[in-house]
Amino acid sequence: MFSRPRPQFAEPVPAVSKVADEYLGFQTERKPNAQSTSSKGKNLRALATKPLKPIIQPNNADMGFFETGFLLAAGLAVLPWVGWGSYVLGRRLMNKFQ
């Protein structure tokens, strides 16, 4: 697929050209159009630069995804050693008191 370079020309999409003409104030040839720039462009800019509403999120006190993974991995790595150590210690204590 990418073995040989095959340059292609991007064709303008009609819907994008229409939006550019209507709201941004220029034709597809990039010539200024003073009639549509005055009101529609200013309204679009005001809409685009309007501050966003605050996002309501829960408190960050819970344990996250990565913290859970770290603790799970540590538990799976340490738990067998704790079990084996308690087994050996228990066997030694049993042999000592018999």
N, C-alpha and C positions, 0 to 999 in steps of 0.2 A: 504494500500500500504506500509506504513512504520511501520506496527504493529510488524513485525518480522524481525530481521536482516538477510539479505541474502547477504553474501559477494560474490563478483564476482571478477574475474581476468580480468584486461584490456589486451587485445591482441594488439600487435604492428600493426600499420597501414602500409601496404606495401609502400605507397607513402612517408610517413614520414621516413621510414627506408631507402629508396632510397636517399632521400635528405640528411639525416644524413651521409650516406655512401659517397655520391659524394662530398658534399661541406664542411662538417665539419670534415671529415677525420677519421671517425671510422665506423667500421662495426656495425651491430645490436647487437652484443655481446659486444660492447664497447672496441674493440681491436684497438689500433692505426694503421692507415694506412698511412705511410709516403709519399706514392706516390701522393695521392690526397690532402694531407694537405698543400703541398708547395704552389701551385699556386691558386687553387680554393678557399681554405680557406682564403688566404690573400685577394683575390679579393672580396670575400663576406664580409669580415670584413671591407675593405676599403669602399665598397658600403654602408654598414650599419652605419658606423660612419661618413659618409659625411654630412656636415652641410646642413640643410634644407633651402629652399628658403624662403624669408620673405613673410608673409601673408599680403596681402593688404586688410585692413579693413577700413570701413568708420569712420569718426570722431565720437567720443563718446559724442557729444553735444546734441544729440536727447534724448528724454525722453524714458527710458527703459520700459520693461514689468512690473516690480514690481512697479515702480514709478507711472505708469498709473493706476495700480490697487489700490494703496494707495489713489491717488487723487479721483478716481471714488468712492471708498468706503466712503471717507470723504465727498464727495459731496452728496452722497445718504443719509448719516447719518445727515448732517447738513442742507441740503436744506429744508426738511419738517419743521424743527424748525424755520428757517428764514421765511418761508412762514407763519407759524402760528403766529410768533411774529409780523410780519408786519400786519397781519389781525387784531390781537388784538389791536395793536397800532393805526391802522387806525380807528377801531371802537371807541376807546376811544377819539381820536381826533375829530371824527365826532359828538359824543355825547356831547363833551365839547363845540363845536362851534354852536350847535343848540339851 
